[in-house]
Amino acid sequence: MNTLTAHEIDTQVRAVDVSIDDTILGIRLSDGRELRIPYPKIPWLEFLVSATPQQRKNWSLEPGGYAVFWEDLDDGVEISHLLTMQSLT
């Protein structure tokens, strides 16, 4: 029987859609889960707090859905970091 570890499953999960408002970053994942992240409370997502609503809505998914990128802000976040709630630094 071939089974995957939790880490292997999470590395295969990709973003398929994003929503964002003044307080919540929502990311729908390829496995059906939806992340709802209160980004003003996450220090490493400060770039979203200081952005305008228009800038926050101008997002794109990186190829394969491994990350969300905000062109106007020249910043983004990988899905694996959101799943573990760990910043890159």
N, CA, C and O atoms as CSV, one atom per row, in Angstrom:
chain,resi,resn,atom,element,x,y,z
A,1,MET,N,N,0.843,-1.187,0.000
A,1,MET,CA,C,0.000,0.000,0.000
A,1,MET,C,C,0.883,1.244,0.000
A,1,MET,O,O,1.802,1.354,0.812
A,2,ASN,N,N,0.615,2.162,-0.890
A,2,ASN,CA,C,1.394,3.397,-1.000
A,2,ASN,C,C,0.657,4.521,-0.284
A,2,ASN,O,O,-0.434,4.911,-0.699
A,3,THR,N,N,1.244,5.042,0.785
A,3,THR,CA,C,0.624,6.152,1.514
A,3,THR,C,C,1.555,7.349,1.502
A,3,THR,O,O,2.775,7.206,1.414
A,4,LEU,N,N,0.967,8.524,1.591
A,4,LEU,CA,C,1.732,9.767,1.610
A,4,LEU,C,C,1.764,10.331,3.016
A,4,LEU,O,O,0.801,10.196,3.770
A,5,THR,N,N,2.864,10.958,3.366
A,5,THR,CA,C,2.939,11.645,4.649
A,5,THR,C,C,2.189,12.965,4.551
A,5,THR,O,O,1.880,13.432,3.455
A,6,ALA,N,N,1.899,13.565,5.703
A,6,ALA,CA,C,1.213,14.865,5.717
A,6,ALA,C,C,2.020,15.900,4.942
A,6,ALA,O,O,1.443,16.717,4.224
A,7,HIS,N,N,3.336,15.878,5.075
A,7,HIS,CA,C,4.188,16.834,4.356
A,7,HIS,C,C,4.064,16.645,2.845
A,7,HIS,O,O,3.959,17.620,2.101
A,8,GLU,N,N,4.076,15.392,2.394
A,8,GLU,CA,C,3.971,15.129,0.962
A,8,GLU,C,C,2.622,15.571,0.412
A,8,GLU,O,O,2.546,16.093,-0.700
A,9,ILE,N,N,1.561,15.368,1.181
A,9,ILE,CA,C,0.234,15.805,0.748
A,9,ILE,C,C,0.206,17.321,0.628
A,9,ILE,O,O,-0.266,17.852,-0.377
A,10,ASP,N,N,0.708,18.026,1.644
A,10,ASP,CA,C,0.683,19.483,1.623
A,10,ASP,C,C,1.515,20.060,0.489
A,10,ASP,O,O,1.165,21.110,-0.051
A,11,THR,N,N,2.613,19.400,0.113
A,11,THR,CA,C,3.423,19.938,-0.977
A,11,THR,C,C,2.748,19.725,-2.325
A,11,THR,O,O,3.122,20.364,-3.309
A,12,GLN,N,N,1.761,18.841,-2.385
A,12,GLN,CA,C,1.029,18.624,-3.626
A,12,GLN,C,C,-0.195,19.527,-3.738
A,12,GLN,O,O,-0.780,19.635,-4.815
A,13,VAL,N,N,-0.589,20.173,-2.653
A,13,VAL,CA,C,-1.766,21.037,-2.647
A,13,VAL,C,C,-1.421,22.357,-3.324
A,13,VAL,O,O,-0.348,22.920,-3.107
A,14,ARG,N,N,-2.344,22.839,-4.144
A,14,ARG,CA,C,-2.136,24.084,-4.871
A,14,ARG,C,C,-3.319,25.010,-4.687
A,14,ARG,O,O,-4.431,24.559,-4.412
A,15,ALA,N,N,-3.085,26.297,-4.838
A,15,ALA,CA,C,-4.165,27.287,-4.799
A,15,ALA,C,C,-4.908,27.251,-6.128
A,15,ALA,O,O,-4.302,27.122,-7.191
A,16,VAL,N,N,-6.237,27.368,-6.048
A,16,VAL,CA,C,-7.031,27.427,-7.276
A,16,VAL,C,C,-7.833,28.721,-7.373
A,16,VAL,O,O,-8.295,29.081,-8.456
A,17,ASP,N,N,-8.003,29.423,-6.254
A,17,ASP,CA,C,-8.719,30.699,-6.275
A,17,ASP,C,C,-8.350,31.500,-5.032
A,17,ASP,O,O,-7.953,30.938,-4.012
A,18,VAL,N,N,-8.484,32.813,-5.131
A,18,VAL,CA,C,-8.136,33.719,-4.039
A,18,VAL,C,C,-9.238,34.749,-3.886
A,18,VAL,O,O,-9.805,35.222,-4.871
A,19,SER,N,N,-9.536,35.093,-2.639
A,19,SER,CA,C,-10.412,36.229,-2.345
A,19,SER,C,C,-9.748,37.017,-1.227
A,19,SER,O,O,-9.042,36.456,-0.389
A,20,ILE,N,N,-9.981,38.314,-1.225
A,20,ILE,CA,C,-9.364,39.141,-0.193
A,20,ILE,C,C,-10.246,40.352,0.065
A,20,ILE,O,O,-10.783,40.961,-0.861
A,21,ASP,N,N,-10.382,40.688,1.346
A,21,ASP,CA,C,-11.091,41.909,1.718
A,21,ASP,C,C,-10.201,42.682,2.688
A,21,ASP,O,O,-8.982,42.512,2.674
A,22,ASP,N,N,-10.789,43.518,3.520
A,22,ASP,CA,C,-9.982,44.349,4.423
A,22,ASP,C,C,-9.330,43.576,5.562
A,22,ASP,O,O,-8.414,44.090,6.204
A,23,THR,N,N,-9.781,42.354,5.827
A,23,THR,CA,C,-9.238,41.612,6.968
A,23,THR,C,C,-8.926,40.145,6.703
A,23,THR,O,O,-8.159,39.542,7.454
A,24,ILE,N,N,-9.496,39.556,5.659
A,24,ILE,CA,C,-9.338,38.113,5.436
A,24,ILE,C,C,-8.780,37.829,4.044
A,24,ILE,O,O,-9.275,38.336,3.037
A,25,LEU,N,N,-7.739,37.007,4.020
A,25,LEU,CA,C,-7.213,36.445,2.786
A,25,LEU,C,C,-7.757,35.027,2.690
A,25,LEU,O,O,-7.434,34.178,3.521
A,26,GLY,N,N,-8.576,34.769,1.688
A,26,GLY,CA,C,-9.141,33.440,1.485
A,26,GLY,C,C,-8.480,32.770,0.295
A,26,GLY,O,O,-8.352,33.360,-0.778
A,27,ILE,N,N,-8.063,31.531,0.500
A,27,ILE,CA,C,-7.435,30.783,-0.581
A,27,ILE,C,C,-8.087,29.409,-0.661
A,27,ILE,O,O,-8.050,28.630,0.291
A,28,ARG,N,N,-8.687,29.126,-1.818
A,28,ARG,CA,C,-9.285,27.812,-2.052
A,28,ARG,C,C,-8.198,26.908,-2.620
A,28,ARG,O,O,-7.496,27.270,-3.564
A,29,LEU,N,N,-8.076,25.729,-2.026
A,29,LEU,CA,C,-7.017,24.796,-2.393
A,29,LEU,C,C,-7.532,23.689,-3.306
A,29,LEU,O,O,-8.731,23.421,-3.374
A,30,SER,N,N,-6.607,23.062,-3.996
A,30,SER,CA,C,-6.950,22.007,-4.951
A,30,SER,C,C,-7.564,20.782,-4.291
A,30,SER,O,O,-8.226,19.993,-4.966
A,31,ASP,N,N,-7.362,20.603,-2.994
A,31,ASP,CA,C,-7.947,19.450,-2.302
A,31,ASP,C,C,-9.303,19.773,-1.671
A,31,ASP,O,O,-9.859,18.951,-0.943
A,32,GLY,N,N,-9.838,20.970,-1.949
A,32,GLY,CA,C,-11.161,21.343,-1.447
A,32,GLY,C,C,-11.153,22.193,-0.189
A,32,GLY,O,O,-12.173,22.789,0.157
A,33,ARG,N,N,-10.029,22.260,0.496
A,33,ARG,CA,C,-9.956,23.099,1.693
A,33,ARG,C,C,-9.943,24.565,1.302
A,33,ARG,O,O,-9.588,24.926,0.180
A,34,GLU,N,N,-10.340,25.405,2.257
A,34,GLU,CA,C,-10.220,26.849,2.063
A,34,GLU,C,C,-9.525,27.438,3.275
A,34,GLU,O,O,-9.962,27.254,4.411
A,35,LEU,N,N,-8.450,28.140,3.022
A,35,LEU,CA,C,-7.740,28.854,4.081
A,35,LEU,C,C,-8.377,30.222,4.234
A,35,LEU,O,O,-8.661,30.893,3.242
A,36,ARG,N,N,-8.602,30.637,5.471
A,36,ARG,CA,C,-9.112,31.979,5.758
A,36,ARG,C,C,-8.146,32.588,6.767
A,36,ARG,O,O,-8.162,32.250,7.950
A,37,ILE,N,N,-7.319,33.477,6.283
A,37,ILE,CA,C,-6.219,34.017,7.074
A,37,ILE,C,C,-6.478,35.472,7.417
A,37,ILE,O,O,-6.646,36.300,6.521
A,38,PRO,N,N,-6.512,35.797,8.718
A,38,PRO,CA,C,-6.675,37.197,9.134
A,38,PRO,C,C,-5.337,37.929,8.966
A,38,PRO,O,O,-4.594,38.119,9.929
A,39,TYR,N,N,-5.052,38.328,7.744
A,39,TYR,CA,C,-3.706,38.812,7.408
A,39,TYR,C,C,-3.233,40.022,8.215
A,39,TYR,O,O,-2.022,40.171,8.377
A,40,PRO,N,N,-4.114,40.910,8.741
A,40,PRO,CA,C,-3.576,41.998,9.564
A,40,PRO,C,C,-2.900,41.509,10.854
A,40,PRO,O,O,-2.133,42.247,11.473
A,41,LYS,N,N,-3.186,40.272,11.253
A,41,LYS,CA,C,-2.596,39.719,12.477
A,41,LYS,C,C,-1.316,38.936,12.212
A,41,LYS,O,O,-0.692,38.437,13.149
A,42,ILE,N,N,-0.921,38.824,10.948
A,42,ILE,CA,C,0.263,38.051,10.581
A,42,ILE,C,C,1.372,39.024,10.162
A,42,ILE,O,O,1.285,39.636,9.098
A,43,PRO,N,N,2.409,39.170,10.991
A,43,PRO,CA,C,3.445,40.177,10.701
A,43,PRO,C,C,4.059,40.066,9.308
A,43,PRO,O,O,4.337,41.094,8.690
A,44,TRP,N,N,4.278,38.879,8.801
A,44,TRP,CA,C,4.925,38.735,7.497
A,44,TRP,C,C,3.975,38.943,6.325
A,44,TRP,O,O,4.378,38.803,5.170
A,45,LEU,N,N,2.706,39.281,6.611
A,45,LEU,CA,C,1.779,39.675,5.549
A,45,LEU,C,C,1.453,41.164,5.627
A,45,LEU,O,O,0.439,41.612,5.092
A,46,GLU,N,N,2.309,41.922,6.289
A,46,GLU,CA,C,2.134,43.369,6.458
A,46,GLU,C,C,1.986,44.085,5.115
A,46,GLU,O,O,1.296,45.102,5.031
A,47,PHE,N,N,2.615,43.575,4.085
A,47,PHE,CA,C,2.515,44.225,2.774
A,47,PHE,C,C,1.071,44.306,2.287
A,47,PHE,O,O,0.734,45.205,1.516
A,48,LEU,N,N,0.213,43.383,2.722
A,48,LEU,CA,C,-1.204,43.437,2.348
A,48,LEU,C,C,-1.964,44.479,3.161
A,48,LEU,O,O,-2.896,45.105,2.657
A,49,VAL,N,N,-1.572,44.662,4.407
A,49,VAL,CA,C,-2.240,45.636,5.280
A,49,VAL,C,C,-2.039,47.046,4.750
A,49,VAL,O,O,-2.976,47.845,4.737
A,50,SER,N,N,-0.839,47.355,4.316
A,50,SER,CA,C,-0.530,48.712,3.858
A,50,SER,C,C,-0.952,48.964,2.407
A,50,SER,O,O,-0.809,50.082,1.911
A,51,ALA,N,N,-1.464,47.952,1.730
A,51,ALA,CA,C,-1.891,48.096,0.331
A,51,ALA,C,C,-3.296,48.677,0.240
A,51,ALA,O,O,-4.085,48.588,1.180
A,52,THR,N,N,-3.589,49.268,-0.903
A,52,THR,CA,C,-4.951,49.743,-1.156
A,52,THR,C,C,-5.825,48.542,-1.535
A,52,THR,O,O,-5.303,47.501,-1.935
A,53,PRO,N,N,-7.148,48.678,-1.411
A,53,PRO,CA,C,-8.025,47.579,-1.836
A,53,PRO,C,C,-7.787,47.176,-3.294
A,53,PRO,O,O,-7.819,45.990,-3.623
A,54,GLN,N,N,-7.551,48.146,-4.155
A,54,GLN,CA,C,-7.296,47.844,-5.565
A,54,GLN,C,C,-6.012,47.028,-5.728
A,54,GLN,O,O,-5.977,46.079,-6.510
A,55,GLN,N,N,-4.962,47.391,-4.997
A,55,GLN,CA,C,-3.710,46.640,-5.064
A,55,GLN,C,C,-3.898,45.214,-4.551
A,55,GLN,O,O,-3.365,44.271,-5.136
A,56,ARG,N,N,-4.652,45.050,-3.464
A,56,ARG,CA,C,-4.889,43.710,-2.913
A,56,ARG,C,C,-5.660,42.825,-3.886
A,56,ARG,O,O,-5.446,41.613,-3.931
A,57,LYS,N,N,-6.553,43.426,-4.661
A,57,LYS,CA,C,-7.363,42.629,-5.594
A,57,LYS,C,C,-6.606,42.274,-6.873
A,57,LYS,O,O,-7.074,41.445,-7.652
A,58,ASN,N,N,-5.465,42.879,-7.095
A,58,ASN,CA,C,-4.674,42.602,-8.300
A,58,ASN,C,C,-3.665,41.484,-8.021
A,58,ASN,O,O,-2.455,41.708,-8.024
A,59,TRP,N,N,-4.180,40.293,-7.784
A,59,TRP,CA,C,-3.349,39.130,-7.492
A,59,TRP,C,C,-3.331,38.192,-8.692
A,59,TRP,O,O,-4.177,38.281,-9.582
A,60,SER,N,N,-2.363,37.303,-8.699
A,60,SER,CA,C,-2.325,36.231,-9.694
A,60,SER,C,C,-1.743,34.991,-9.029
A,60,SER,O,O,-0.981,35.078,-8.067
A,61,LEU,N,N,-2.121,33.844,-9.564
A,61,LEU,CA,C,-1.543,32.590,-9.088
A,61,LEU,C,C,-0.294,32.300,-9.900
A,61,LEU,O,O,-0.287,32.427,-11.124
A,62,GLU,N,N,0.753,31.912,-9.208
A,62,GLU,CA,C,1.967,31.497,-9.904
A,62,GLU,C,C,1.669,30.183,-10.632
A,62,GLU,O,O,0.782,29.440,-10.211
A,63,PRO,N,N,2.389,29.884,-11.712
A,63,PRO,CA,C,2.147,28.639,-12.447
A,63,PRO,C,C,2.144,27.432,-11.505
A,63,PRO,O,O,3.041,27.265,-10.679
A,64,GLY,N,N,1.133,26.615,-11.649
A,64,GLY,CA,C,1.003,25.446,-10.785
A,64,GLY,C,C,0.292,25.746,-9.483
A,64,GLY,O,O,0.007,24.829,-8.713
A,65,GLY,N,N,-0.004,27.022,-9.217
A,65,GLY,CA,C,-0.733,27.394,-8.008
A,65,GLY,C,C,0.064,27.279,-6.722
A,65,GLY,O,O,-0.524,27.183,-5.645
A,66,TYR,N,N,1.390,27.286,-6.807
A,66,TYR,CA,C,2.198,27.124,-5.601
A,66,TYR,C,C,2.272,28.403,-4.768
A,66,TYR,O,O,2.682,28.361,-3.608
A,67,ALA,N,N,1.874,29.553,-5.354
A,67,ALA,CA,C,1.975,30.831,-4.643
A,67,ALA,C,C,0.979,31.828,-5.216
A,67,ALA,O,O,0.473,31.673,-6.328
A,68,VAL,N,N,0.715,32.863,-4.410
A,68,VAL,CA,C,-0.096,34.001,-4.845
A,68,VAL,C,C,0.845,35.194,-4.921
A,68,VAL,O,O,1.650,35.418,-4.016
A,69,PHE,N,N,0.741,35.960,-6.007
A,69,PHE,CA,C,1.626,37.106,-6.200
A,69,PHE,C,C,0.791,38.345,-6.483
A,69,PHE,O,O,-0.175,38.299,-7.245
A,70,TRP,N,N,1.178,39.460,-5.856
A,70,TRP,CA,C,0.536,40.753,-6.076
A,70,TRP,C,C,1.507,41.623,-6.865
A,70,TRP,O,O,2.466,42.160,-6.312
A,71,GLU,N,N,1.251,41.755,-8.149
A,71,GLU,CA,C,2.131,42.491,-9.068
A,71,GLU,C,C,2.369,43.922,-8.596
A,71,GLU,O,O,3.511,44.381,-8.567
A,72,ASP,N,N,1.294,44.634,-8.223
A,72,ASP,CA,C,1.421,46.034,-7.802
A,72,ASP,C,C,2.286,46.189,-6.555
A,72,ASP,O,O,2.886,47.241,-6.335
A,73,LEU,N,N,2.345,45.142,-5.745
A,73,LEU,CA,C,3.089,45.206,-4.484
A,73,LEU,C,C,4.461,44.554,-4.598
A,73,LEU,O,O,5.277,44.648,-3.681
A,74,ASP,N,N,4.714,43.893,-5.727
A,74,ASP,CA,C,5.957,43.156,-5.946
A,74,ASP,C,C,6.251,42.225,-4.770
A,74,ASP,O,O,7.374,42.157,-4.270
A,75,ASP,N,N,5.205,41.509,-4.342
A,75,ASP,CA,C,5.343,40.599,-3.208
A,75,ASP,C,C,4.326,39.482,-3.346
A,75,ASP,O,O,3.360,39.590,-4.101
A,76,GLY,N,N,4.554,38.422,-2.616
A,76,GLY,CA,C,3.643,37.296,-2.666
A,76,GLY,C,C,3.893,36.347,-1.516
A,76,GLY,O,O,4.706,36.609,-0.629
A,77,VAL,N,N,3.171,35.231,-1.551
A,77,VAL,CA,C,3.301,34.245,-0.487
A,77,VAL,C,C,3.085,32.854,-1.076
A,77,VAL,O,O,2.195,32.640,-1.898
A,78,GLU,N,N,3.921,31.916,-0.636
A,78,GLU,CA,C,3.783,30.534,-1.075
A,78,GLU,C,C,2.715,29.835,-0.242
A,78,GLU,O,O,2.571,30.105,0.950
A,79,ILE,N,N,1.977,28.946,-0.870
A,79,ILE,CA,C,0.919,28.213,-0.192
A,79,ILE,C,C,1.498,27.380,0.950
A,79,ILE,O,O,0.876,27.279,2.007
A,80,SER,N,N,2.660,26.790,0.761
A,80,SER,CA,C,3.260,25.976,1.825
A,80,SER,C,C,3.519,26.802,3.083
A,80,SER,O,O,3.427,26.275,4.191
A,81,HIS,N,N,3.840,28.079,2.931
A,81,HIS,CA,C,4.072,28.939,4.094
A,81,HIS,C,C,2.759,29.227,4.813
A,81,HIS,O,O,2.726,29.316,6.040
A,82,LEU,N,N,1.679,29.373,4.050
A,82,LEU,CA,C,0.373,29.608,4.672
A,82,LEU,C,C,-0.124,28.362,5.396
A,82,LEU,O,O,-0.760,28.467,6.445
A,83,LEU,N,N,0.161,27.196,4.850
A,83,LEU,CA,C,-0.267,25.953,5.495
A,83,LEU,C,C,0.460,25.718,6.812
A,83,LEU,O,O,-0.104,25.144,7.743
A,84,THR,N,N,1.704,26.158,6.890
A,84,THR,CA,C,2.479,25.979,8.120
A,84,THR,C,C,2.527,27.244,8.967
A,84,THR,O,O,3.018,27.233,10.095
A,85,MET,N,N,2.002,28.350,8.400
A,85,MET,CA,C,2.014,29.666,9.053
A,85,MET,C,C,3.429,30.081,9.438
A,85,MET,O,O,3.666,30.595,10.531
A,86,GLN,N,N,4.362,29.847,8.521
A,86,GLN,CA,C,5.747,30.252,8.728
A,86,GLN,C,C,6.169,31.192,7.611
A,86,GLN,O,O,5.911,30.939,6.434
A,87,SER,N,N,6.819,32.275,7.999
A,87,SER,CA,C,7.326,33.205,6.996
A,87,SER,C,C,8.570,32.624,6.345
A,87,SER,O,O,9.142,31.644,6.823
A,88,LEU,N,N,8.972,33.238,5.258
A,88,LEU,CA,C,10.169,32.802,4.554
A,88,LEU,C,C,11.414,33.075,5.383
A,88,LEU,O,O,12.382,32.317,5.319
A,89,THR,N,N,11.396,34.143,6.152
A,89,THR,CA,C,12.578,34.497,6.950
A,89,THR,C,C,12.506,33.922,8.332
A,89,THR,O,O,13.419,34.124,9.132
